[in-house]
């Protein structure tokens, strides 16, 4: 039953596939500790996110 409901939520739309969830480890300037920066971005902007 779960497979059917998940398949119907998708609805044939490919709009959700044009985004990616990206995570990057960043070092804090104040404490020196690391934290993760996490965003949902269009696939075209993923490379720019990691170049910063």
mmCIF entry with sequence, helices, sheets and N, C-alpha, C, O atoms, coordinates in Angstrom:
data_MODEL
# 
_entry.id   MODEL 
# 
_entity.id                         1 
_entity.type                       polymer 
_entity.pdbx_number_of_molecules   1 
# 
_entity_poly.entity_id                      1 
_entity_poly.type                           'polypeptide(L)' 
_entity_poly.nstd_linkage                   no 
_entity_poly.nstd_monomer                   no 
_entity_poly.pdbx_seq_one_letter_code       
;(UNK)(UNK)(UNK)(UNK)(UNK)(UNK)(UNK)(UNK)(UNK)(UNK)(UNK)(UNK)(UNK)(UNK)(UNK)(UNK)
(UNK)(UNK)(UNK)(UNK)(UNK)(UNK)(UNK)(UNK)(UNK)(UNK)(UNK)(UNK)(UNK)(UNK)(UNK)(UNK)
(UNK)(UNK)(UNK)(UNK)(UNK)(UNK)(UNK)(UNK)(UNK)(UNK)(UNK)(UNK)(UNK)(UNK)(UNK)(UNK)
(UNK)(UNK)(UNK)(UNK)
;
_entity_poly.pdbx_seq_one_letter_code_can   XXXXXXXXXXXXXXXXXXXXXXXXXXXXXXXXXXXXXXXXXXXXXXXXXXXX 
_entity_poly.pdbx_strand_id                 A 
# 
loop_
_entity_poly_seq.entity_id 
_entity_poly_seq.num 
_entity_poly_seq.mon_id 
_entity_poly_seq.hetero 
1 1  UNK n 
1 2  UNK n 
1 3  UNK n 
1 4  UNK n 
1 5  UNK n 
1 6  UNK n 
1 7  UNK n 
1 8  UNK n 
1 9  UNK n 
1 10 UNK n 
1 11 UNK n 
1 12 UNK n 
1 13 UNK n 
1 14 UNK n 
1 15 UNK n 
1 16 UNK n 
1 17 UNK n 
1 18 UNK n 
1 19 UNK n 
1 20 UNK n 
1 21 UNK n 
1 22 UNK n 
1 23 UNK n 
1 24 UNK n 
1 25 UNK n 
1 26 UNK n 
1 27 UNK n 
1 28 UNK n 
1 29 UNK n 
1 30 UNK n 
1 31 UNK n 
1 32 UNK n 
1 33 UNK n 
1 34 UNK n 
1 35 UNK n 
1 36 UNK n 
1 37 UNK n 
1 38 UNK n 
1 39 UNK n 
1 40 UNK n 
1 41 UNK n 
1 42 UNK n 
1 43 UNK n 
1 44 UNK n 
1 45 UNK n 
1 46 UNK n 
1 47 UNK n 
1 48 UNK n 
1 49 UNK n 
1 50 UNK n 
1 51 UNK n 
1 52 UNK n 
# 
_struct_asym.id          A 
_struct_asym.entity_id   1 
# 
loop_
_struct_conf.conf_type_id 
_struct_conf.id 
_struct_conf.pdbx_PDB_helix_id 
_struct_conf.beg_label_comp_id 
_struct_conf.beg_label_asym_id 
_struct_conf.beg_label_seq_id 
_struct_conf.pdbx_beg_PDB_ins_code 
_struct_conf.end_label_comp_id 
_struct_conf.end_label_asym_id 
_struct_conf.end_label_seq_id 
_struct_conf.pdbx_end_PDB_ins_code 
_struct_conf.beg_auth_comp_id 
_struct_conf.beg_auth_asym_id 
_struct_conf.beg_auth_seq_id 
_struct_conf.end_auth_comp_id 
_struct_conf.end_auth_asym_id 
_struct_conf.end_auth_seq_id 
_struct_conf.pdbx_PDB_helix_class 
_struct_conf.details 
_struct_conf.pdbx_PDB_helix_length 
HELX_P HELX_P1 AA1 UNK A 2  ? UNK A 10 ? UNK A 2  UNK A 10 1 ? 9 
HELX_P HELX_P2 AA2 UNK A 15 ? UNK A 18 ? UNK A 15 UNK A 18 5 ? 4 
HELX_P HELX_P3 AA3 UNK A 43 ? UNK A 45 ? UNK A 43 UNK A 45 5 ? 3 
HELX_P HELX_P4 AA4 UNK A 46 ? UNK A 51 ? UNK A 46 UNK A 51 1 ? 6 
# 
_struct_conf_type.id          HELX_P 
_struct_conf_type.criteria    ? 
_struct_conf_type.reference   ? 
# 
_struct_sheet.id               AA1 
_struct_sheet.type             ? 
_struct_sheet.number_strands   2 
_struct_sheet.details          ? 
# 
_struct_sheet_order.sheet_id     AA1 
_struct_sheet_order.range_id_1   1 
_struct_sheet_order.range_id_2   2 
_struct_sheet_order.offset       ? 
_struct_sheet_order.sense        anti-parallel 
# 
loop_
_struct_sheet_range.sheet_id 
_struct_sheet_range.id 
_struct_sheet_range.beg_label_comp_id 
_struct_sheet_range.beg_label_asym_id 
_struct_sheet_range.beg_label_seq_id 
_struct_sheet_range.pdbx_beg_PDB_ins_code 
_struct_sheet_range.end_label_comp_id 
_struct_sheet_range.end_label_asym_id 
_struct_sheet_range.end_label_seq_id 
_struct_sheet_range.pdbx_end_PDB_ins_code 
_struct_sheet_range.beg_auth_comp_id 
_struct_sheet_range.beg_auth_asym_id 
_struct_sheet_range.beg_auth_seq_id 
_struct_sheet_range.end_auth_comp_id 
_struct_sheet_range.end_auth_asym_id 
_struct_sheet_range.end_auth_seq_id 
AA1 1 UNK A 19 ? UNK A 27 ? UNK A 19 UNK A 27 
AA1 2 UNK A 34 ? UNK A 42 ? UNK A 34 UNK A 42 
# 
loop_
_atom_site.group_PDB 
_atom_site.id 
_atom_site.type_symbol 
_atom_site.label_atom_id 
_atom_site.label_alt_id 
_atom_site.label_comp_id 
_atom_site.label_asym_id 
_atom_site.label_entity_id 
_atom_site.label_seq_id 
_atom_site.pdbx_PDB_ins_code 
_atom_site.Cartn_x 
_atom_site.Cartn_y 
_atom_site.Cartn_z 
_atom_site.occupancy 
_atom_site.B_iso_or_equiv 
_atom_site.pdbx_formal_charge 
_atom_site.auth_seq_id 
_atom_site.auth_comp_id 
_atom_site.auth_asym_id 
_atom_site.auth_atom_id 
_atom_site.pdbx_PDB_model_num 
ATOM 1   N N  . UNK A 1 1  ? 0.824  -1.192 0.000   1.00 0.00 ? 1  UNK A N  1 
ATOM 2   C CA . UNK A 1 1  ? 0.000  0.000  0.000   1.00 0.00 ? 1  UNK A CA 1 
ATOM 3   C C  . UNK A 1 1  ? 0.869  1.257  0.000   1.00 0.00 ? 1  UNK A C  1 
ATOM 4   O O  . UNK A 1 1  ? 0.526  2.238  -0.660  1.00 0.00 ? 1  UNK A O  1 
ATOM 5   N N  . UNK A 1 2  ? 1.957  1.244  0.709   1.00 0.00 ? 2  UNK A N  1 
ATOM 6   C CA . UNK A 1 2  ? 2.800  2.435  0.798   1.00 0.00 ? 2  UNK A CA 1 
ATOM 7   C C  . UNK A 1 2  ? 3.393  2.802  -0.549  1.00 0.00 ? 2  UNK A C  1 
ATOM 8   O O  . UNK A 1 2  ? 3.525  3.984  -0.864  1.00 0.00 ? 2  UNK A O  1 
ATOM 9   N N  . UNK A 1 3  ? 3.750  1.811  -1.346  1.00 0.00 ? 3  UNK A N  1 
ATOM 10  C CA . UNK A 1 3  ? 4.329  2.096  -2.646  1.00 0.00 ? 3  UNK A CA 1 
ATOM 11  C C  . UNK A 1 3  ? 3.357  2.854  -3.537  1.00 0.00 ? 3  UNK A C  1 
ATOM 12  O O  . UNK A 1 3  ? 3.758  3.758  -4.270  1.00 0.00 ? 3  UNK A O  1 
ATOM 13  N N  . UNK A 1 4  ? 2.088  2.491  -3.477  1.00 0.00 ? 4  UNK A N  1 
ATOM 14  C CA . UNK A 1 4  ? 1.088  3.184  -4.288  1.00 0.00 ? 4  UNK A CA 1 
ATOM 15  C C  . UNK A 1 4  ? 0.941  4.637  -3.854  1.00 0.00 ? 4  UNK A C  1 
ATOM 16  O O  . UNK A 1 4  ? 0.876  5.529  -4.700  1.00 0.00 ? 4  UNK A O  1 
ATOM 17  N N  . UNK A 1 5  ? 0.888  4.886  -2.554  1.00 0.00 ? 5  UNK A N  1 
ATOM 18  C CA . UNK A 1 5  ? 0.681  6.253  -2.093  1.00 0.00 ? 5  UNK A CA 1 
ATOM 19  C C  . UNK A 1 5  ? 1.888  7.129  -2.424  1.00 0.00 ? 5  UNK A C  1 
ATOM 20  O O  . UNK A 1 5  ? 1.717  8.297  -2.772  1.00 0.00 ? 5  UNK A O  1 
ATOM 21  N N  . UNK A 1 6  ? 3.092  6.596  -2.325  1.00 0.00 ? 6  UNK A N  1 
ATOM 22  C CA . UNK A 1 6  ? 4.285  7.368  -2.662  1.00 0.00 ? 6  UNK A CA 1 
ATOM 23  C C  . UNK A 1 6  ? 4.292  7.678  -4.150  1.00 0.00 ? 6  UNK A C  1 
ATOM 24  O O  . UNK A 1 6  ? 4.644  8.785  -4.556  1.00 0.00 ? 6  UNK A O  1 
ATOM 25  N N  . UNK A 1 7  ? 3.905  6.708  -4.959  1.00 0.00 ? 7  UNK A N  1 
ATOM 26  C CA . UNK A 1 7  ? 3.883  6.913  -6.400  1.00 0.00 ? 7  UNK A CA 1 
ATOM 27  C C  . UNK A 1 7  ? 2.847  7.963  -6.786  1.00 0.00 ? 7  UNK A C  1 
ATOM 28  O O  . UNK A 1 7  ? 3.067  8.716  -7.734  1.00 0.00 ? 7  UNK A O  1 
ATOM 29  N N  . UNK A 1 8  ? 1.733  8.030  -6.079  1.00 0.00 ? 8  UNK A N  1 
ATOM 30  C CA . UNK A 1 8  ? 0.707  9.014  -6.428  1.00 0.00 ? 8  UNK A CA 1 
ATOM 31  C C  . UNK A 1 8  ? 1.104  10.412 -5.972  1.00 0.00 ? 8  UNK A C  1 
ATOM 32  O O  . UNK A 1 8  ? 0.676  11.391 -6.585  1.00 0.00 ? 8  UNK A O  1 
ATOM 33  N N  . UNK A 1 9  ? 1.900  10.539 -4.928  1.00 0.00 ? 9  UNK A N  1 
ATOM 34  C CA . UNK A 1 9  ? 2.343  11.868 -4.500  1.00 0.00 ? 9  UNK A CA 1 
ATOM 35  C C  . UNK A 1 9  ? 3.223  12.520 -5.557  1.00 0.00 ? 9  UNK A C  1 
ATOM 36  O O  . UNK A 1 9  ? 3.205  13.738 -5.733  1.00 0.00 ? 9  UNK A O  1 
ATOM 37  N N  . UNK A 1 10 ? 3.977  11.711 -6.242  1.00 0.00 ? 10 UNK A N  1 
ATOM 38  C CA . UNK A 1 10 ? 4.875  12.236 -7.268  1.00 0.00 ? 10 UNK A CA 1 
ATOM 39  C C  . UNK A 1 10 ? 4.065  12.867 -8.403  1.00 0.00 ? 10 UNK A C  1 
ATOM 40  O O  . UNK A 1 10 ? 4.432  13.929 -8.906  1.00 0.00 ? 10 UNK A O  1 
ATOM 41  N N  . UNK A 1 11 ? 2.996  12.239 -8.800  1.00 0.00 ? 11 UNK A N  1 
ATOM 42  C CA . UNK A 1 11 ? 2.088  12.811 -9.766  1.00 0.00 ? 11 UNK A CA 1 
ATOM 43  C C  . UNK A 1 11 ? 2.645  12.988 -11.159 1.00 0.00 ? 11 UNK A C  1 
ATOM 44  O O  . UNK A 1 11 ? 2.041  13.708 -11.953 1.00 0.00 ? 11 UNK A O  1 
ATOM 45  N N  . UNK A 1 12 ? 3.749  12.380 -11.497 1.00 0.00 ? 12 UNK A N  1 
ATOM 46  C CA . UNK A 1 12 ? 4.315  12.507 -12.827 1.00 0.00 ? 12 UNK A CA 1 
ATOM 47  C C  . UNK A 1 12 ? 5.048  13.811 -13.057 1.00 0.00 ? 12 UNK A C  1 
ATOM 48  O O  . UNK A 1 12 ? 5.615  14.010 -14.131 1.00 0.00 ? 12 UNK A O  1 
ATOM 49  N N  . UNK A 1 13 ? 5.056  14.691 -12.100 1.00 0.00 ? 13 UNK A N  1 
ATOM 50  C CA . UNK A 1 13 ? 5.731  15.979 -12.243 1.00 0.00 ? 13 UNK A CA 1 
ATOM 51  C C  . UNK A 1 13 ? 7.233  15.813 -12.042 1.00 0.00 ? 13 UNK A C  1 
ATOM 52  O O  . UNK A 1 13 ? 7.667  15.144 -11.105 1.00 0.00 ? 13 UNK A O  1 
ATOM 53  N N  . UNK A 1 14 ? 8.008  16.407 -12.903 1.00 0.00 ? 14 UNK A N  1 
ATOM 54  C CA . UNK A 1 14 ? 9.465  16.328 -12.779 1.00 0.00 ? 14 UNK A CA 1 
ATOM 55  C C  . UNK A 1 14 ? 10.049 17.598 -12.173 1.00 0.00 ? 14 UNK A C  1 
ATOM 56  O O  . UNK A 1 14 ? 11.267 17.779 -12.174 1.00 0.00 ? 14 UNK A O  1 
ATOM 57  N N  . UNK A 1 15 ? 9.202  18.473 -11.659 1.00 0.00 ? 15 UNK A N  1 
ATOM 58  C CA . UNK A 1 15 ? 9.665  19.738 -11.092 1.00 0.00 ? 15 UNK A CA 1 
ATOM 59  C C  . UNK A 1 15 ? 10.519 19.514 -9.843  1.00 0.00 ? 15 UNK A C  1 
ATOM 60  O O  . UNK A 1 15 ? 11.466 20.265 -9.608  1.00 0.00 ? 15 UNK A O  1 
ATOM 61  N N  . UNK A 1 16 ? 10.205 18.504 -9.046  1.00 0.00 ? 16 UNK A N  1 
ATOM 62  C CA . UNK A 1 16 ? 10.956 18.237 -7.828  1.00 0.00 ? 16 UNK A CA 1 
ATOM 63  C C  . UNK A 1 16 ? 12.350 17.698 -8.096  1.00 0.00 ? 16 UNK A C  1 
ATOM 64  O O  . UNK A 1 16 ? 13.224 17.774 -7.233  1.00 0.00 ? 16 UNK A O  1 
ATOM 65  N N  . UNK A 1 17 ? 12.560 17.163 -9.267  1.00 0.00 ? 17 UNK A N  1 
ATOM 66  C CA . UNK A 1 17 ? 13.856 16.583 -9.592  1.00 0.00 ? 17 UNK A CA 1 
ATOM 67  C C  . UNK A 1 17 ? 14.856 17.626 -10.049 1.00 0.00 ? 17 UNK A C  1 
ATOM 68  O O  . UNK A 1 17 ? 16.029 17.306 -10.243 1.00 0.00 ? 17 UNK A O  1 
ATOM 69  N N  . UNK A 1 18 ? 14.428 18.856 -10.225 1.00 0.00 ? 18 UNK A N  1 
ATOM 70  C CA . UNK A 1 18 ? 15.342 19.890 -10.681 1.00 0.00 ? 18 UNK A CA 1 
ATOM 71  C C  . UNK A 1 18 ? 16.067 20.564 -9.516  1.00 0.00 ? 18 UNK A C  1 
ATOM 72  O O  . UNK A 1 18 ? 16.836 21.503 -9.725  1.00 0.00 ? 18 UNK A O  1 
ATOM 73  N N  . UNK A 1 19 ? 15.825 20.087 -8.284  1.00 0.00 ? 19 UNK A N  1 
ATOM 74  C CA . UNK A 1 19 ? 16.472 20.625 -7.098  1.00 0.00 ? 19 UNK A CA 1 
ATOM 75  C C  . UNK A 1 19 ? 17.308 19.545 -6.430  1.00 0.00 ? 19 UNK A C  1 
ATOM 76  O O  . UNK A 1 19 ? 17.002 18.356 -6.518  1.00 0.00 ? 19 UNK A O  1 
ATOM 77  N N  . UNK A 1 20 ? 18.372 19.981 -5.758  1.00 0.00 ? 20 UNK A N  1 
ATOM 78  C CA . UNK A 1 20 ? 19.214 19.057 -5.015  1.00 0.00 ? 20 UNK A CA 1 
ATOM 79  C C  . UNK A 1 20 ? 19.451 19.617 -3.619  1.00 0.00 ? 20 UNK A C  1 
ATOM 80  O O  . UNK A 1 20 ? 19.544 20.830 -3.427  1.00 0.00 ? 20 UNK A O  1 
ATOM 81  N N  . UNK A 1 21 ? 19.549 18.713 -2.649  1.00 0.00 ? 21 UNK A N  1 
ATOM 82  C CA . UNK A 1 21 ? 19.888 19.114 -1.287  1.00 0.00 ? 21 UNK A CA 1 
ATOM 83  C C  . UNK A 1 21 ? 21.402 19.007 -1.156  1.00 0.00 ? 21 UNK A C  1 
ATOM 84  O O  . UNK A 1 21 ? 21.970 17.934 -1.362  1.00 0.00 ? 21 UNK A O  1 
ATOM 85  N N  . UNK A 1 22 ? 22.053 20.108 -0.817  1.00 0.00 ? 22 UNK A N  1 
ATOM 86  C CA . UNK A 1 22 ? 23.511 20.129 -0.726  1.00 0.00 ? 22 UNK A CA 1 
ATOM 87  C C  . UNK A 1 22 ? 23.932 20.442 0.704   1.00 0.00 ? 22 UNK A C  1 
ATOM 88  O O  . UNK A 1 22 ? 23.276 21.208 1.410   1.00 0.00 ? 22 UNK A O  1 
ATOM 89  N N  . UNK A 1 23 ? 25.034 19.835 1.112   1.00 0.00 ? 23 UNK A N  1 
ATOM 90  C CA . UNK A 1 23 ? 25.603 20.061 2.447   1.00 0.00 ? 23 UNK A CA 1 
ATOM 91  C C  . UNK A 1 23 ? 27.075 20.360 2.279   1.00 0.00 ? 23 UNK A C  1 
ATOM 92  O O  . UNK A 1 23 ? 27.768 19.716 1.492   1.00 0.00 ? 23 UNK A O  1 
ATOM 93  N N  . UNK A 1 24 ? 27.550 21.353 3.035   1.00 0.00 ? 24 UNK A N  1 
ATOM 94  C CA . UNK A 1 24 ? 28.959 21.724 2.976   1.00 0.00 ? 24 UNK A CA 1 
ATOM 95  C C  . UNK A 1 24 ? 29.458 21.965 4.391   1.00 0.00 ? 24 UNK A C  1 
ATOM 96  O O  . UNK A 1 24 ? 28.785 22.616 5.190   1.00 0.00 ? 24 UNK A O  1 
ATOM 97  N N  . UNK A 1 25 ? 30.643 21.438 4.702   1.00 0.00 ? 25 UNK A N  1 
ATOM 98  C CA . UNK A 1 25 ? 31.233 21.646 6.021   1.00 0.00 ? 25 UNK A CA 1 
ATOM 99  C C  . UNK A 1 25 ? 31.984 22.969 6.004   1.00 0.00 ? 25 UNK A C  1 
ATOM 100 O O  . UNK A 1 25 ? 32.835 23.193 5.143   1.00 0.00 ? 25 UNK A O  1 
ATOM 101 N N  . UNK A 1 26 ? 31.671 23.848 6.956   1.00 0.00 ? 26 UNK A N  1 
ATOM 102 C CA . UNK A 1 26 ? 32.239 25.189 7.028   1.00 0.00 ? 26 UNK A CA 1 
ATOM 103 C C  . UNK A 1 26 ? 32.859 25.385 8.405   1.00 0.00 ? 26 UNK A C  1 
ATOM 104 O O  . UNK A 1 26 ? 32.330 24.906 9.408   1.00 0.00 ? 26 UNK A O  1 
ATOM 105 N N  . UNK A 1 27 ? 33.969 26.082 8.445   1.00 0.00 ? 27 UNK A N  1 
ATOM 106 C CA . UNK A 1 27 ? 34.620 26.358 9.725   1.00 0.00 ? 27 UNK A CA 1 
ATOM 107 C C  . UNK A 1 27 ? 34.204 27.736 10.230  1.00 0.00 ? 27 UNK A C  1 
ATOM 108 O O  . UNK A 1 27 ? 34.266 28.714 9.484   1.00 0.00 ? 27 UNK A O  1 
ATOM 109 N N  . UNK A 1 28 ? 33.784 27.820 11.478  1.00 0.00 ? 28 UNK A N  1 
ATOM 110 C CA . UNK A 1 28 ? 33.372 29.066 12.097  1.00 0.00 ? 28 UNK A CA 1 
ATOM 111 C C  . UNK A 1 28 ? 34.591 29.931 12.368  1.00 0.00 ? 28 UNK A C  1 
ATOM 112 O O  . UNK A 1 28 ? 35.600 29.443 12.877  1.00 0.00 ? 28 UNK A O  1 
ATOM 113 N N  . UNK A 1 29 ? 34.506 31.206 12.034  1.00 0.00 ? 29 UNK A N  1 
ATOM 114 C CA . UNK A 1 29 ? 35.620 32.125 12.274  1.00 0.00 ? 29 UNK A CA 1 
ATOM 115 C C  . UNK A 1 29 ? 35.759 32.470 13.759  1.00 0.00 ? 29 UNK A C  1 
ATOM 116 O O  . UNK A 1 29 ? 36.866 32.722 14.233  1.00 0.00 ? 29 UNK A O  1 
ATOM 117 N N  . UNK A 1 30 ? 34.650 32.482 14.489  1.00 0.00 ? 30 UNK A N  1 
ATOM 118 C CA . UNK A 1 30 ? 34.677 32.844 15.910  1.00 0.00 ? 30 UNK A CA 1 
ATOM 119 C C  . UNK A 1 30 ? 35.270 31.740 16.781  1.00 0.00 ? 30 UNK A C  1 
ATOM 120 O O  . UNK A 1 30 ? 36.183 31.984 17.569  1.00 0.00 ? 30 UNK A O  1 
ATOM 121 N N  . UNK A 1 31 ? 34.742 30.516 16.633  1.00 0.00 ? 31 UNK A N  1 
ATOM 122 C CA . UNK A 1 31 ? 35.147 29.442 17.543  1.00 0.00 ? 31 UNK A CA 1 
ATOM 123 C C  . UNK A 1 31 ? 36.117 28.452 16.933  1.00 0.00 ? 31 UNK A C  1 
ATOM 124 O O  . UNK A 1 31 ? 36.803 27.728 17.654  1.00 0.00 ? 31 UNK A O  1 
ATOM 125 N N  . UNK A 1 32 ? 36.181 28.412 15.616  1.00 0.00 ? 32 UNK A N  1 
ATOM 126 C CA . UNK A 1 32 ? 37.045 27.449 14.951  1.00 0.00 ? 32 UNK A CA 1 
ATOM 127 C C  . UNK A 1 32 ? 36.412 26.073 14.795  1.00 0.00 ? 32 UNK A C  1 
ATOM 128 O O  . UNK A 1 32 ? 37.021 25.163 14.233  1.00 0.00 ? 32 UNK A O  1 
ATOM 129 N N  . UNK A 1 33 ? 35.194 25.926 15.291  1.00 0.00 ? 33 UNK A N  1 
ATOM 130 C CA . UNK A 1 33 ? 34.481 24.654 15.176  1.00 0.00 ? 33 UNK A CA 1 
ATOM 131 C C  . UNK A 1 33 ? 33.867 24.527 13.785  1.00 0.00 ? 33 UNK A C  1 
ATOM 132 O O  . UNK A 1 33 ? 33.615 25.528 13.114  1.00 0.00 ? 33 UNK A O  1 
ATOM 133 N N  . UNK A 1 34 ? 33.634 23.309 13.369  1.00 0.00 ? 34 UNK A N  1 
ATOM 134 C CA . UNK A 1 34 ? 33.012 23.058 12.077  1.00 0.00 ? 34 UNK A CA 1 
ATOM 135 C C  . UNK A 1 34 ? 31.507 22.902 12.237  1.00 0.00 ? 34 UNK A C  1 
ATOM 136 O O  . UNK A 1 34 ? 31.031 22.393 13.252  1.00 0.00 ? 34 UNK A O  1 
ATOM 137 N N  . UNK A 1 35 ? 30.759 23.346 11.225  1.00 0.00 ? 35 UNK A N  1 
ATOM 138 C CA . UNK A 1 35 ? 29.321 23.128 11.167  1.00 0.00 ? 35 UNK A CA 1 
ATOM 139 C C  . UNK A 1 35 ? 28.939 22.862 9.723   1.00 0.00 ? 35 UNK A C  1 
ATOM 140 O O  . UNK A 1 35 ? 29.721 23.115 8.807   1.00 0.00 ? 35 UNK A O  1 
ATOM 141 N N  . UNK A 1 36 ? 27.747 22.356 9.528   1.00 0.00 ? 36 UNK A N  1 
ATOM 142 C CA . UNK A 1 36 ? 27.286 22.026 8.188   1.00 0.00 ? 36 UNK A CA 1 
ATOM 143 C C  . UNK A 1 36 ? 26.300 23.072 7.697   1.00 0.00 ? 36 UNK A C  1 
ATOM 144 O O  . UNK A 1 36 ? 25.335 23.407 8.385   1.00 0.00 ? 36 UNK A O  1 
ATOM 145 N N  . UNK A 1 37 ? 26.553 23.580 6.510   1.00 0.00 ? 37 UNK A N  1 
ATOM 146 C CA . UNK A 1 37 ? 25.634 24.483 5.841   1.00 0.00 ? 37 UNK A CA 1 
ATOM 147 C C  . UNK A 1 37 ? 24.818 23.631 4.870   1.00 0.00 ? 37 UNK A C  1 
ATOM 148 O O  . UNK A 1 37 ? 25.378 22.906 4.048   1.00 0.00 ? 37 UNK A O  1 
ATOM 149 N N  . UNK A 1 38 ? 23.499 23.724 4.969   1.00 0.00 ? 38 UNK A N  1 
ATOM 150 C CA . UNK A 1 38 ? 22.616 22.835 4.226   1.00 0.00 ? 38 UNK A CA 1 
ATOM 151 C C  . UNK A 1 38 ? 21.566 23.663 3.496   1.00 0.00 ? 38 UNK A C  1 
ATOM 152 O O  . UNK A 1 38 ? 20.920 24.517 4.102   1.00 0.00 ? 38 UNK A O  1 
ATOM 153 N N  . UNK A 1 39 ? 21.390 23.415 2.188   1.00 0.00 ? 39 UNK A N  1 
ATOM 154 C CA . UNK A 1 39 ? 20.427 24.179 1.383   1.00 0.00 ? 39 UNK A CA 1 
ATOM 155 C C  . UNK A 1 39 ? 19.791 23.292 0.325   1.00 0.00 ? 39 UNK A C  1 
ATOM 156 O O  . UNK A 1 39 ? 20.326 22.244 -0.038  1.00 0.00 ? 39 UNK A O  1 
ATOM 157 N N  . UNK A 1 40 ? 18.635 23.738 -0.163  1.00 0.00 ? 40 UNK A N  1 
ATOM 158 C CA . UNK A 1 40 ? 17.998 23.155 -1.336  1.00 0.00 ? 40 UNK A CA 1 
ATOM 159 C C  . UNK A 1 40 ? 18.223 24.135 -2.486  1.00 0.00 ? 40 UNK A C  1 
ATOM 160 O O  . UNK A 1 40 ? 17.792 25.286 -2.419  1.00 0.00 ? 40 UNK A O  1 
ATOM 161 N N  . UNK A 1 41 ? 18.898 23.675 -3.539  1.00 0.00 ? 41 UNK A N  1 
ATOM 162 C CA . UNK A 1 41 ? 19.245 24.555 -4.655  1.00 0.00 ? 41 UNK A CA 1 
ATOM 163 C C  . UNK A 1 41 ? 18.836 23.937 -5.985  1.00 0.00 ? 41 UNK A C  1 
ATOM 164 O O  . UNK A 1 41 ? 18.756 22.714 -6.106  1.00 0.00 ? 41 UNK A O  1 
ATOM 165 N N  . UNK A 1 42 ? 18.575 24.787 -6.991  1.00 0.00 ? 42 UNK A N  1 
ATOM 166 C CA . UNK A 1 42 ? 18.387 24.248 -8.345  1.00 0.00 ? 42 UNK A CA 1 
ATOM 167 C C  . UNK A 1 42 ? 19.680 23.580 -8.803  1.00 0.00 ? 42 UNK A C  1 
ATOM 168 O O  . UNK A 1 42 ? 20.769 23.984 -8.398  1.00 0.00 ? 42 UNK A O  1 
ATOM 169 N N  . UNK A 1 43 ? 19.560 22.577 -9.631  1.00 0.00 ? 43 UNK A N  1 
ATOM 170 C CA . UNK A 1 43 ? 20.736 21.814 -10.072 1.00 0.00 ? 43 UNK A CA 1 
ATOM 171 C C  . UNK A 1 43 ? 21.785 22.696 -10.741 1.00 0.00 ? 43 UNK A C  1 
ATOM 172 O O  . UNK A 1 43 ? 22.971 22.368 -10.694 1.00 0.00 ? 43 UNK A O  1 
ATOM 173 N N  . UNK A 1 44 ? 21.390 23.794 -11.355 1.00 0.00 ? 44 UNK A N  1 
ATOM 174 C CA . UNK A 1 44 ? 22.334 24.669 -12.040 1.00 0.00 ? 44 UNK A CA 1 
ATOM 175 C C  . UNK A 1 44 ? 23.261 25.399 -11.068 1.00 0.00 ? 44 UNK A C  1 
ATOM 176 O O  . UNK A 1 44 ? 24.368 25.780 -11.450 1.00 0.00 ? 44 UNK A O  1 
ATOM 177 N N  . UNK A 1 45 ? 22.833 25.601 -9.822  1.00 0.00 ? 45 UNK A N  1 
ATOM 178 C CA . UNK A 1 45 ? 23.607 26.387 -8.858  1.00 0.00 ? 45 UNK A CA 1 
ATOM 179 C C  . UNK A 1 45 ? 24.432 25.544 -7.889  1.00 0.00 ? 45 UNK A C  1 
ATOM 180 O O  . UNK A 1 45 ? 25.082 26.093 -6.998  1.00 0.00 ? 45 UNK A O  1 
ATOM 181 N N  . UNK A 1 46 ? 24.419 24.242 -8.044  1.00 0.00 ? 46 UNK A N  1 
ATOM 182 C CA . UNK A 1 46 ? 25.113 23.350 -7.098  1.00 0.00 ? 46 UNK A CA 1 
ATOM 183 C C  . UNK A 1 46 ? 26.619 23.583 -7.148  1.00 0.00 ? 46 UNK A C  1 
ATOM 184 O O  . UNK A 1 46 ? 27.256 23.676 -6.099  1.00 0.00 ? 46 UNK A O  1 
ATOM 185 N N  . UNK A 1 47 ? 27.198 23.680 -8.329  1.00 0.00 ? 47 UNK A N  1 
ATOM 186 C CA . UNK A 1 47 ? 28.658 23.875 -8.445  1.00 0.00 ? 47 UNK A CA 1 
ATOM 187 C C  . UNK A 1 47 ? 29.078 25.218 -7.861  1.00 0.00 ? 47 UNK A C  1 
ATOM 188 O O  . UNK A 1 47 ? 30.129 25.305 -7.227  1.00 0.00 ? 47 UNK A O  1 
ATOM 189 N N  . UNK A 1 48 ? 28.290 26.253 -8.058  1.00 0.00 ? 48 UNK A N  1 
ATOM 190 C CA . UNK A 1 48 ? 28.616 27.573 -7.502  1.00 0.00 ? 48 UNK A CA 1 
ATOM 191 C C  . UNK A 1 48 ? 28.598 27.552 -5.984  1.00 0.00 ? 48 UNK A C  1 
ATOM 192 O O  . UNK A 1 48 ? 29.401 28.231 -5.342  1.00 0.00 ? 48 UNK A O  1 
ATOM 193 N N  . UNK A 1 49 ? 27.686 26.777 -5.404  1.00 0.00 ? 49 UNK A N  1 
ATOM 194 C CA . UNK A 1 49 ? 27.587 26.670 -3.950  1.00 0.00 ? 49 UNK A CA 1 
ATOM 195 C C  . UNK A 1 49 ? 28.875 26.101 -3.350  1.00 0.00 ? 49 UNK A C  1 
ATOM 196 O O  . UNK A 1 49 ? 29.331 26.565 -2.305  1.00 0.00 ? 49 UNK A O  1 
ATOM 197 N N  . UNK A 1 50 ? 29.457 25.105 -4.006  1.00 0.00 ? 50 UNK A N  1 
ATOM 198 C CA . UNK A 1 50 ? 30.666 24.487 -3.469  1.00 0.00 ? 50 UNK A CA 1 
ATOM 199 C C  . UNK A 1 50 ? 31.927 25.295 -3.781  1.00 0.00 ? 50 UNK A C  1 
ATOM 200 O O  . UNK A 1 50 ? 32.951 25.097 -3.126  1.00 0.00 ? 50 UNK A O  1 
ATOM 201 N N  . UNK A 1 51 ? 31.882 26.190 -4.749  1.00 0.00 ? 51 UNK A N  1 
ATOM 202 C CA . UNK A 1 51 ? 33.062 27.008 -5.068  1.00 0.00 ? 51 UNK A CA 1 
ATOM 203 C C  . UNK A 1 51 ? 33.263 28.135 -4.060  1.00 0.00 ? 51 UNK A C  1 
ATOM 204 O O  . UNK A 1 51 ? 34.378 28.632 -3.906  1.00 0.00 ? 51 UNK A O  1 
ATOM 205 N N  . UNK A 1 52 ? 32.201 28.544 -3.373  1.00 0.00 ? 52 UNK A N  1 
ATOM 206 C CA . UNK A 1 52 ? 32.306 29.648 -2.405  1.00 0.00 ? 52 UNK A CA 1 
ATOM 207 C C  . UNK A 1 52 ? 33.177 29.247 -1.242  1.00 0.00 ? 52 UNK A C  1 
ATOM 208 O O  . UNK A 1 52 ? 33.386 30.041 -0.325  1.00 0.00 ? 52 UNK A O  1 
# 
